[in-house]
Amino acid sequence: MLEHGGRLRAAAARHGIPLADWLDLSTGINPQGWPVPALPAEVWNRLPEDDDGLEAAAAAYYGNSELLPLAGSQAAIQMLPALFPRAAIACLGPLYAEHPQAWQQAGHKLRLLANAPLTRALSAVTPYVLCCHPNNPTAVTQSRAGLLEAAAQLKKRGGWLFVDEAFIDCTPELSVTPEAASAAAPNLIVFRSLGKFFGLAGARVGFLFAPEEIRHRLREALGPWAISGPAREVARQALADCAWQEATRPRLLAAGERLAELLGSCGEVRHTPLFATLHSESAGELAEFLAGRGILVRSFPEQPLLRCGLPADEAGWQRLGAALAAWRAE
């Protein structure tokens, strides 16, 4: 099992700091997520139904009806590779580690291209190319035009482009989700999630945008009731709440800039609206320094990276700023 952010209890035990005293910045989840209301009783005592309005709300929000609701995009990440003939896949890394692991476990040959541009992946002449847009954990972004051109090039040789857009919601104009499985890009498959922007990671709701045949095969493999009734209702309401979405995007964009400025005093930083990544040889040391002060971030032993999420309130911002100032003073 791969390690992910959010392992707060393990950090508390390792450092001897009570759980309640931690500032958890180890994930890229919106700390002020969509406010879940009380749910109607029937979503708890009836089996989930496909015609409850979730698919329609998702199609309107994402601009694409070629979708399959999932128990988080992780379900597709794990199962999708088995639906494709075994071949080589080029992954732009470092990236969300569940992607390459799933392809490797399904028998595909992995070509992990560290810190390489998308053009390098295309020149690898593999039938499959996968990237995150924006990338997790490096925060590198691709151009929308570049991704669509990559899909077109891969189409010419019968290949597929897989794009994980878990962190794109704040900048929907950059997303290629509307083009997934379209006549213009029938070989483009996109993963989306409600866990990050909406702050609903615990609901486990995501979507795969792909051609109908692939969605049908994945649906059959998943079986009935892949998403619980309460999770479907929460997702439906969140996706339809345009007022909350419009108010949240500029707030997160500003918070991302603030976080990047804070971390920038410690080295080179790239950021998204939901996390900032420090590229520094001392990233691991800084992560331990912060942990010793009850601030949990993600470090990546195989890369000199530190990823930091957004504090939930002003007290958290001040605490992080003070800890970074103390690090610089040492």
N, C-alpha and C positions, 0 to 999 in steps of 0.2 A: 504494500500500500504506500503510495507516494505521500510525502508530507505537504501540507498546505498551510496557509495562514489561518489564524484563529485558534491555535492550540494554546489557549490562555491558561488552562489548568496545569498543563505540563510545565509552562514557563513559571507559574507561581510556585510549583513544587520545587523546581530546580533552583530558583533564586531565593526561596524562603520568604517571599513577599505575599501577603494575603491577597486573595483573588480580588477583593473589593478595592484594593489600592492601586490596581493596574490601569494604565491608559493603553487600550488595545488599538494599535494602528497597523496591525499586521495584514489586514485585508484591504481590498479596493472597493468596499461596499459603502454606499451612501449612508452615513451615520444618522441622517435625518430622513429616513425613508418614507414611502407613502403611508399615510395614517390609516391603518386597517380598522374599519368600523365593526360594530357587532354584525354578525352574519345571520341570515334567516335560518330557522331550525331545520328546514328541509334539506339544506346542503350537508347537514350532519347525519340525517337519518334516512337519506335516499341514496341509491347508487348514482355515481356521476353519469351525466348524459352528454352526448356530443353536440346536441342542438341547444345548448344553454346560452349561446351568444358569445362564448369565448373566442371561437375561430373568427367570427365576424369582427369582434373588437380588435383582435390581433391583426387581421388583414387591413383594417383601416389605419391602425397605428403604424404598421411596418410598410404599408404601401404594396403589399403582395399577398395574394390569397393561396399561393402554392406552399402551404405550411402544414406542419404536423406538430401539435402540442406534445410536450415531453415533460417528464419529471426532472426538470433541469436540463440544460444542454449537455450535461455530463452523460445522460443516457444515450444520446446520439454519438458523442465522442467515443464511447466505449464500444458501441455496436455497429456503427457505420462501416468501419474497415472490413468487417467480415462480408459485407455485401458487394465488395468489389474484387475482381480478379487480382491475385497476388502479383505485385510488381514493385517497382521502386517508387518511393515518395520523397520529394525534397521538402524539408521543413525549414522555414526561416527561424533560426534560433538565436539566443535562447528564448524559449516560448513556454506557454503553459504545458507542463510536462506530461499531462494526461494524454495529449494528442500523440506525440511520438510513441509513447508506451503502448497505446491502443493499436496503432498500426503495426508496430513490431510484434506484439503478441498475436496479431491476426495473421502473421506470416509474411508480411511485406518487408522489403528491404529498405531500411531507413538511411536517408542522406540528410544529416543535420548540418545545415549551413550556418555557422556561427557569425552573427553580425554582417550578413551578406545582404545585398540589395535584391529586390525581386527579379531583376534581370539575370542575376547569377543563378537563381533557382530555375529560371526558364532555360538557361544555357546548359543546365545539367541534363537535359533531354530525358527527364523522367515523365511517365504518363500522369503522375499526380504531383501537385504542388499544394502546400498548406502554409497559411500564415495567419497571424492574429492582427487585427486592425481596429484600434491601436494594439500594439503588441504588449503582452504581459509576460515578463516583467520589465522590459526595457523602455516602454512607453514610445517606441518608434512607430510612426504612422506611415501608411502608404497613401499614394494619391488615388483618388477614385478612378480617374482616367487610366492610371497605370494598372490597376486591378482588372478593369474591364478589358484592357488590351491584352493582359496576360491570359485571361479567359479565352479571348479570341485566338491567341496563338496556340494555346493548348487544344482548343477545339479542332484546329487544323490537323493535329496529329492524334485525335481521338482521346485526348486527355481531359482531366478534371481539375478544377481549382476549388479548394476548400478554404473558406475564410471565416474565422471566428471574430464576430463583432460584439462581444460581450460588453465592451467599454465604449461603444460608439454613440450611445443614446443622447449625450449632450450636444453632439454635432451631427444630427441626422442628415444634413446636407452632404456629408462625406460618405454616407453609407452606400454599399452596393446591394443591400438586401432587396430593394425594389426590382433589381435586374435578375435575381437568382431564379434559375429555371425558366427564364423568359425565352422568347424566340431569338433574341439577340445573344443571350448567354445561357443556352440550355445546359451547359456543363459547369455552371457556377452553383455551388452549394454553400449556404451560409448558416452559421449557428448564431442564435440570439438567446439572451437570458434576461429574466426579470430580477436577478439577484443583485446586480450592481447599482444601476441608476435608481431603480425603484426601492432598493434596500430590502428586498424580499427574498434573501437567500434561503431562509428557512422554509419558505413555501415550496421550494423545489419546482419551479415552473420555467420552462424554456421552449424554444421552437427551432425546428429545422426547416429551412427553405430549400426545397429540392424537387426534381421531377417526380411526377405522380407515381411512377413505377417504384422508385426508391422509397418514397414515403409509404407506399403500400407494403412493401417487404419489411420495412422497419416496424410499421404498425402491427403486422402479423407476428413479428418476433417479440414485440413488447407485450402483446396480449391485451385483454380488456382493462379498462380503468387505470390507465398509466398514471393519471393525476387524480388526486383525491378531490371530492366535491368541494370542500372548503377552499382548497388551493385554487381550483378553477374559478370560483366566485371572486376571490380576492384578485386574481389576475385579470379577470374580465373588467372589474370595476377600476382597477389601477390603469389599465390600458385605455379606458374610455375617459379618464379624468384629465382632459386637456388643460384645464386651468392649473392644476397642480404641476403638470409637466412644464408648462410655459413659465411658471414662477421658479421652478427648481433649476432649470438649465442655466440661467445667468448666475444664480447663487453658487452652483457647483463650479462653473467656469472661473468665477472670482476666487473661490476657495482653492482651486487647483493652482492658480497663479500665486496665491499667498504661500501655499506650501512649497512651491518651487523656489520662491524667493528665500524662504527660511533655510531650506536644505542647500541652496546654492552657495551659502557661505562656507560650506564644507567640501565643495568640489563640483564637478560637472553634473548637471541635473537635466533630465528630460521628464516631462510630466504629461498627464492626462487630467481632466477635471476631477478624477476620483483617486488618483495616487501620483506620487512623484518618485522617481528612481534616481538615486545617487550612484554615479559611476566613479568609484574610487578604490584604490588599493587598500585603503583603511576601512572599507565598508563593513567588514566583519567585526573589526574592533569597535567601531562606532555602534553597531547593533548590540554588542555585549555591554558597552558603556551605558546605553539607554536602558537595556534590560535591568541593569543594576540599580536603576532609578525607577523601575516599575513602568517602563514604556516599551511596549512590544512592537517591533517592526519585523520585516522579513529580510533575511540575508540569504545569499545563494552561494554556498561553499565553492561551487564549480565556476562561479563568475564573481568578479569584484563589484557586486551590486548590493544595494540596500533599497528596498521598496517600502515606502511609508504612505499610509492612508490618511484620510482626513480626520482631525479631531471633531468631536460632536458639538463642542461648545467653546466659549471663549476661555474658560478655565483650562481646557485641554490645550488650546493654542498657546496660552502663556506658559504652561508646563513644558510643552515641547520646545518652545523658544528658549526657555531658561536652561534646559538640559543641553541643547545645542551650543548655547553660549558657554556653558561650563566645559564642554568638550573642546571648543576652540581655545579656551583659556589654559588647558593643560599642556 
